[in-house]
């Protein structure tokens, strides 16, 4: 055997030996499938407790329970899809819907409010006529939970109104606008609490400021507001309309002069300034007219002015008879002599 054949045989033996060693090592390292199937590795108890449970498979056709959104997530939703108003809510069950309403808060843009608006709008008109017995504002402020979702009647002095558009499609098709009214408990001469009354009908065609009104509505909550003298609290009602108070006696007979002064107290300095300017203008024009009249009277009393002639100037021509000097026409129009 020549050296070339010997080298070729040796190289083939080395390659075959390497392949055999690789097969043996791979078989020894790889785990057998039967062993993995017969003896599965157990998860420790701690790891089993922490591992999340797989989602349960619901039967076909069954809908999943909707996730409850947080207030932050609700605020990010489009305003027209934010609220779901129940189709028919009996008035006897309204207190259950208002169970989560919080007193002494600013806003009332929430599902419970619009649900109450929807319920009140469907009540008969006779059911919403004001009662003779009224509830003091202080009683509503002190025990709001006792009156929540209950009808109450208030008397007061109509102060302001603010219309606004209803953002909920479910009731906006029937009630496009609501009107937030402010009424004050009389007497007006004293510091008295105010009430916020949201009505369905516009009160502006029938009432003006300081008119005495009555209203029957369903109590919603104690509303927090920011006034000219700081933070205040007002009982809040949802009603259909304001009614004129025709009782006639007592503090409801109309605003007294004292009440008007009290309500316009902040404008008193401006009123004094305006009155003072008017008086000054009257005095100025009066004095100006008196001065003009005195000047005209003095002119009438002065003698006629006399023209003085300078000595070096010739005087006026004397009347020298018909024709005069120069042969012109005479006074009678005839020829001169």
Buried (B, 14 or more C-beta within 10 A) or exposed (E): EEEEEEEEEEEEEEEEEEEEEEEEEEEEEEEEEEEEEEEEEEEEEEEEEEEEEEEEEEEEEEEEEEEEEEEEEEEEEEEEEBBEBEEEBEBEEBEEBBEEBEBEEEEBEBBBBBBBBBBBEEEEEEEBEBEEEBBEBEEBBEEBEEBBBEBBBBBBBBBEBEEEEBBBEBBBEEBEEBBBBBBBBBBBBEEBBBBBBBBBBBBEEBBEEBBBBBBBBBBBBBBBEEEEEEEEBBBBBBBBBBBEBEEEEEBBEEBBEEBEEBBEEEEEEEEEEEEEEEEEEEEEEEEEEEEEEEEEEEEEEEEEEEEEEEEEEEEEEEEEEBBBEEEEEBEEEEEEE
